[in-house]
Amino acid sequence: MSQETQPSSSAPEPLEPTPPKASPAPGPGRSDERPRAAGRPVPPLPGAERLAAELRALRRPGLSGLRTLRPEALIRVASAAGLCGGFDDEAAGVETLLKAGVRHLGGNTLSADGTRGDPLARAAAHTFGLLPDRRGVPGQDRRRAAAAVYGVTPERFRKSQEREVIAELALAVLAVARTSAAGPPRTVPELPAVPAVPEAGTLPVRSPDPVPDPPTRLSGPPLPPAAAHRITVHVASIELLRDIDILVSSENIYLEMSKTFRSTVSGSLRRAAAIRDESGETVDDVLVRELVEWMRAHGRAGLPVRPGTVVPTSPGALAERGVRRIHHAAVASPTSDGHGYRVDPHVLAEAVSASFRLARAERDRYDPPLSSLCFPLLGAGHGLPPEKAARWLCWAVREELSRDPSWTVHLVAQRPELAKLLTVASSAP
């Protein structure tokens, strides 16, 4: 792996001088922003479609093709991010930009060998040879490694997932440039960098508004001791758990599940529940199909549901792991700028209550009756600080168990530090 290039302290000049002309109207894949780096204007960012085209051309030669191909759109974005300032460091700057894009996709979860972490980030890192000691790997071998992330053949990956990976990486490098343009240039750490203890900036972005604490019970009967022992915390991906009656998925208020290549709770459950044929082809996207049917039946097709709504579906292929129901909690609402989601902690608590209420209504329809639920760390991926998300989730669960301690509750997080937050919050008085 080549050495990282230090960002230039001066703003990069345009790649080619052009006479002034009217700015075209923004369209799909086009950015009409003119970011500033280090207090000086930089060239306008190119569109995501052009970046994706250059990434496709770069896929076969990999990083070694940066000097011969000279991808001008990627160079412009690297310059806007403050990662290169002249012809001599263009290739190194683009390489640093791609690594930053992968880190942006993966949320700092990528392992040193690329075998763990967000599937999208892992596939992108393999595709372009961004992992240590993988720079000179031939294109076919890089594609084979990326295909293995999704458990498909290289040919199927080329026709399907590879397009998504490249498109998402194009958007990620634009996000990196916009973030860098908002402040002084900074050095992008070498891939991968997985901190043992979360550092500032590695957890989801905090909401700009103060997040309230859950209510405090100053009087009244405490949680029955037997109920407190009915909460178990797991460090795992939720779809790998067995013999839990109800798994709860976090959705947006349009009940649109994540794409299957995402490592989110929604994407993982969707992927695991899908029915596949002998070749591995999905023949029934069970959870999405049933959610669409529910939305149509309730007159909400294309419309949002009330935040906190919980909708049940069958478990699909997860029935083989002893799962009997999936509860889809609509907790994430689009932000005002349309570029993300946020979760109100009161909505989180309302969704927990709605899930218990639905579980009680369905309990006796099954033999044996339903008796266990599993909640992920709802809201932590959508702007709610993880510590606050854990406290609100555990408070809501304890409130339900105080009313009906017959249920067994499981809490799950993929990362140990998040599971620790759940453990602490579930043990609080």
C-alpha positions in Angstrom: 0.0 0.0 0.0 1.4 3.4 -1.0 2.0 6.1 1.6 -0.9 8.5 2.2 -0.4 11.9 0.7 -0.7 14.9 3.1 -3.4 17.3 1.9 -2.2 20.5 0.3 -2.5 23.6 2.5 -3.6 25.7 -0.5 -6.9 25.4 -2.4 -6.5 23.4 -5.7 -6.8 25.2 -9.0 -9.3 24.1 -11.6 -8.0 21.3 -13.8 -8.7 23.2 -17.0 -9.4 26.9 -17.3 -12.8 27.5 -18.8 -14.6 30.7 -19.7 -17.5 31.7 -17.4 -20.8 30.3 -18.4 -24.3 30.0 -17.0 -24.7 27.2 -14.5 -27.0 24.4 -15.7 -30.1 23.5 -13.7 -29.4 20.8 -11.2 -30.5 17.3 -12.2 -30.2 13.7 -11.1 -26.6 12.9 -10.2 -25.5 16.6 -10.6 -24.2 18.7 -7.8 -24.7 22.5 -8.1 -22.8 23.2 -4.9 -19.6 25.2 -4.9 -17.8 24.0 -1.7 -15.0 25.9 -0.1 -11.8 24.4 1.3 -9.6 26.3 3.7 -11.7 29.4 3.1 -11.2 29.6 -0.7 -13.5 28.4 -3.5 -12.8 25.1 -5.2 -14.2 23.8 -8.5 -17.9 22.6 -8.6 -18.2 18.9 -7.9 -19.0 16.6 -10.8 -22.1 14.4 -10.8 -22.3 10.9 -9.3 -23.0 9.4 -12.7 -19.7 10.6 -14.2 -17.9 9.4 -11.1 -19.5 6.0 -11.4 -18.4 5.8 -15.0 -14.8 6.6 -14.1 -14.9 4.0 -11.3 -16.1 1.4 -13.7 -13.2 2.2 -16.0 -10.8 1.9 -13.0 -12.2 -1.4 -11.8 -10.1 -3.6 -14.1 -6.7 -2.0 -13.7 -7.3 -1.1 -10.1 -5.1 1.5 -8.4 -2.3 1.0 -10.8 -4.5 2.5 -13.5 -4.8 5.9 -11.8 -1.8 7.5 -13.6 -2.5 6.1 -17.1 -6.3 6.7 -17.0 -6.2 10.1 -15.2 -9.8 10.1 -14.0 -10.6 13.8 -14.2 -13.9 13.7 -12.2 -12.3 11.8 -9.3 -9.3 14.2 -9.4 -11.7 17.1 -9.1 -13.4 15.6 -6.1 -10.1 14.7 -4.5 -9.0 18.3 -5.0 -12.2 19.6 -3.5 -11.6 17.4 -0.5 -8.1 18.9 -0.1 -6.4 15.5 -0.8 -4.3 16.7 -3.8 -3.1 20.0 -5.1 -1.1 19.4 -8.2 -0.3 16.9 -11.0 2.3 15.1 -9.0 0.0 13.9 -6.3 -3.2 13.4 -8.2 -3.0 9.6 -8.2 -2.2 9.4 -4.5 -5.0 11.9 -3.8 -7.6 9.8 -5.6 -6.4 6.7 -3.9 -6.8 8.4 -0.5 -10.3 9.6 -1.6 -11.4 6.1 -2.5 -10.2 4.8 0.9 -12.1 7.6 2.6 -15.2 6.7 0.6 -14.9 3.1 1.7 -14.6 4.2 5.3 -17.7 6.4 4.9 -19.7 3.4 3.5 -18.5 1.1 6.3 -18.7 3.3 9.3 -15.3 2.2 10.5 -16.3 -1.5 10.8 -14.0 -2.9 8.2 -11.5 -5.5 9.5 -7.9 -5.6 8.4 -8.4 -8.6 6.0 -11.8 -7.4 4.7 -13.6 -10.4 6.1 -15.8 -8.5 8.6 -17.7 -5.3 8.5 -20.4 -3.7 6.3 -20.8 -5.8 3.1 -20.9 -2.8 0.9 -17.6 -1.4 2.2 -15.9 -4.8 2.1 -17.0 -5.3 -1.5 -15.8 -1.8 -2.5 -12.5 -2.4 -0.8 -11.9 -5.7 -2.6 -13.1 -4.3 -6.0 -10.5 -1.6 -6.1 -7.7 -3.4 -4.1 -7.8 -0.9 -1.3 -7.0 -3.3 1.5 -3.4 -3.7 2.7 -1.2 -5.9 0.4 -4.1 -6.1 -2.2 -3.1 -3.2 -4.4 -1.6 -5.3 -7.2 -4.1 -8.1 -7.2 -5.5 -8.9 -10.7 -8.9 -7.6 -11.6 -10.5 -11.1 -11.8 -9.2 -12.0 -8.3 -10.5 -8.7 -6.9 -13.9 -9.3 -8.4 -13.9 -12.9 -7.0 -13.1 -11.6 -3.5 -15.9 -9.0 -3.8 -18.4 -11.6 -5.0 -17.6 -13.8 -2.0 -18.8 -11.0 0.3 -22.3 -11.6 -1.0 -21.9 -15.4 -1.5 -22.5 -15.2 -5.3 -20.5 -16.1 -8.4 -18.2 -13.4 -9.9 -20.5 -13.3 -13.0 -23.6 -12.7 -11.0 -21.7 -10.1 -8.9 -20.7 -8.3 -12.1 -24.2 -8.1 -13.4 -25.9 -7.1 -10.1 -24.1 -6.1 -6.9 -21.0 -4.6 -8.6 -23.2 -1.9 -10.1 -24.6 -1.0 -6.7 -21.2 -1.0 -5.1 -19.8 1.4 -7.6 -22.8 3.7 -7.6 -22.7 3.8 -3.8 -19.0 4.5 -3.7 -19.5 7.4 -6.1 -22.0 8.9 -3.7 -19.7 8.3 -0.8 -16.7 10.1 -2.3 -19.0 13.1 -3.0 -20.1 13.0 0.7 -16.4 13.0 1.7 -15.6 16.0 -0.4 -18.6 17.9 0.9 -17.7 17.2 4.5 -14.1 18.2 3.9 -15.1 21.4 2.1 -17.0 22.5 5.2 -13.8 22.7 7.2 -10.0 22.6 7.0 -8.5 19.7 5.0 -7.6 16.7 7.1 -5.6 13.5 6.6 -7.6 10.4 5.9 -6.4 7.4 8.0 -5.1 4.3 6.3 -7.6 1.5 5.7 -8.7 -0.2 7.7 -8.9 1.5 11.1 -11.2 -0.2 13.6 -10.8 1.3 17.0 -11.1 -1.0 20.0 -12.9 1.8 21.8 -15.2 4.2 20.0 -13.5 7.5 19.3 -15.1 10.9 18.5 -16.8 10.8 15.2 -16.9 7.0 14.8 -20.5 6.7 16.2 -23.6 7.9 14.3 -24.0 11.7 14.0 -25.7 13.2 17.0 -28.9 15.1 16.7 -28.4 18.9 16.7 -31.2 19.1 19.4 -30.6 18.0 23.0 -32.0 14.5 23.4 -34.0 14.1 26.6 -33.4 11.3 29.1 -36.1 8.7 29.6 -38.5 9.3 32.5 -37.2 8.6 36.0 -39.5 6.6 38.4 -39.3 8.4 41.7 -41.8 6.2 43.5 -43.9 3.1 43.0 -43.1 -0.6 42.9 -39.8 -1.5 41.3 -39.5 -4.0 38.5 -40.1 -7.5 39.8 -36.8 -9.3 40.3 -37.9 -12.2 38.1 -38.7 -9.8 35.2 -35.2 -8.2 35.4 -33.6 -11.6 34.8 -35.7 -12.0 31.6 -33.5 -9.6 29.6 -30.6 -11.0 27.7 -28.1 -9.0 25.7 -26.4 -10.5 22.6 -23.4 -9.4 20.5 -24.5 -10.7 17.2 -26.2 -9.9 13.9 -29.9 -10.3 14.7 -30.7 -12.7 11.9 -28.2 -15.2 13.4 -30.1 -15.7 16.6 -32.2 -18.8 17.0 -35.5 -19.8 18.7 -36.7 -16.3 19.4 -40.4 -15.9 18.5 -40.4 -12.3 17.4 -37.5 -10.3 15.9 -38.0 -6.5 15.6 -36.7 -4.6 12.6 -36.1 -0.9 12.4 -37.8 0.8 9.4 -38.6 4.2 8.1 -42.1 5.6 8.3 -42.7 4.5 4.6 -41.9 0.9 5.7 -39.2 0.7 3.0 -36.7 -2.0 4.0 -32.9 -1.6 3.5 -31.3 -3.1 0.4 -30.1 -6.6 1.0 -26.4 -5.8 0.7 -26.6 -3.4 3.7 -25.5 -4.6 7.1 -28.4 -2.8 8.8 -30.9 -4.7 10.9 -33.5 -4.2 8.1 -31.2 -5.3 5.3 -29.9 -8.3 7.2 -33.4 -9.6 8.1 -34.7 -9.0 4.6 -31.7 -11.0 3.1 -32.1 -13.8 5.6 -35.9 -14.1 5.3 -35.9 -14.3 1.4 -36.8 -17.6 -0.2 -34.2 -18.7 -2.7 -34.0 -21.5 -5.3 -31.2 -24.1 -5.6 -29.0 -21.6 -7.5 -29.3 -19.0 -4.7 -31.6 -16.7 -6.8 -34.3 -14.9 -4.7 -37.7 -16.2 -5.7 -39.7 -14.5 -2.9 -38.6 -11.3 -1.1 -41.0 -12.2 1.7 -40.7 -9.3 4.1 -40.9 -6.6 1.4 -43.8 -8.4 -0.4 -45.9 -8.6 2.8 -45.1 -5.0 3.8 -46.3 -3.8 0.4 -49.4 -5.9 0.7 -50.1 -4.4 4.2 -49.6 -0.9 3.0 -52.0 -1.4 0.1 -54.6 -3.1 2.3 -54.5 -0.1 4.7 -54.5 2.6 2.0 -50.9 3.7 2.7 -49.2 2.8 -0.6 -46.6 5.5 -1.2 -47.6 7.3 2.0 -46.0 7.3 5.4 -47.5 5.6 8.5 -47.6 7.2 11.9 -44.2 7.1 13.6 -44.2 4.3 16.1 -46.4 2.0 14.1 -45.5 -1.6 14.2 -46.5 -4.0 11.3 -46.1 -7.8 11.6 -45.0 -10.1 8.8 -44.2 -13.8 8.6 -40.5 -14.8 9.1 -39.9 -16.3 5.6 -36.8 -18.4 5.6 -36.0 -17.4 9.1 -38.7 -19.9 10.3 -35.9 -22.5 9.9 -34.1 -20.8 12.8 -37.2 -20.9 15.0 -38.4 -17.4 14.3 -42.2 -17.1 14.1 -42.9 -13.4 13.5 -41.0 -10.2 12.3 -42.2 -6.9 13.7 -41.4 -3.9 11.6 -41.1 -0.7 13.7 -41.6 2.5 11.8 -39.3 4.7 13.8 -37.1 6.7 11.3 -38.6 9.9 9.8 -36.9 11.7 6.9 -35.0 14.9 7.9 -36.1 18.2 6.6 -33.3 18.3 4.0 -34.3 14.9 2.6 -30.8 13.5 3.0 -31.2 11.3 6.0 -33.4 10.1 8.8 -33.9 10.9 12.5 -35.5 9.1 15.4 -37.4 10.8 18.2 -36.8 8.8 21.4 -40.5 9.1 22.4 -41.3 7.3 19.1 -38.8 4.6 19.9 -40.6 4.0 23.2 -44.0 4.0 21.5 -42.7 1.4 19.0 -41.6 -0.9 21.8 -45.0 -0.6 23.5 -46.7 -1.3 20.2 -44.6 -4.3 19.6 -45.5 -5.8 23.0 -49.2 -4.9 22.4 -49.1 -6.7 19.0 -47.3 -9.7 20.6 -49.9 -10.1 23.3 -52.7 -9.9 20.6 -51.0 -12.7 18.6 -49.6 -14.8 21.4 -52.4 -17.4 21.6 -52.6 -17.9 17.8 -49.5 -20.1 18.0 -48.8 -23.4 19.6 -46.9 -23.1 21.8 -47.8 -19.4 22.5 -45.4 -16.6 21.6 -43.2 -15.8 24.6 -40.0 -14.0 23.4 -39.1 -10.8 21.6 -35.7 -9.5 20.3 -35.1 -5.7 19.9 -32.0 -4.2 18.2 -30.6 -0.9 19.3 -33.4 1.1 17.6 -32.5 4.6 16.5 -28.8 4.4 17.0 -28.2 4.4 13.2 -30.4 7.4 12.5 -28.9 10.3 14.6 -30.0 9.2 18.0 -26.8 9.0 20.3 -26.2 5.3 21.0 -26.1 5.8 24.8 -29.5 7.6 24.7 -31.0 5.0 22.3 -29.9 2.2 24.7 -31.4 4.0 27.8 -34.7 4.7 26.1 -35.0 1.2 24.7 -34.3 -0.4 28.0 -36.6 1.9 29.9 -39.4 1.1 27.5 -38.8 -2.6 27.8 -38.7 -2.5 31.6 -42.0 -0.6 31.6 -43.6 -3.4 29.5 -42.1 -6.1 31.7 -43.4 -4.4 34.8 -46.9 -4.8 33.4 -46.4 -8.3 32.1 -43.2 -10.1 33.3 -44.1 -13.3 31.4 -42.2 -12.3 28.3 -38.5 -13.0 27.7 -36.7 -10.1 26.0 -33.5 -10.2 24.0 -31.5 -7.1 23.1 -28.9 -7.3 20.3 -26.1 -5.2 18.9 -23.4 -6.1 16.3 -20.6 -4.2 18.1 -19.4 -5.0 21.6 -19.3 -1.4 22.7 -22.9 -1.0 21.7 -23.9 -4.2 23.5 -22.1 -2.9 26.6 -24.4 0.2 26.5 -27.4 -2.1 26.4 -26.1 -4.2 29.3 -25.5 -1.1 31.4 -28.9 0.4 30.5 -30.8 -2.8 31.1 -29.1 -3.1 34.6 -29.9 0.4 35.7 -32.3 0.8 38.6 
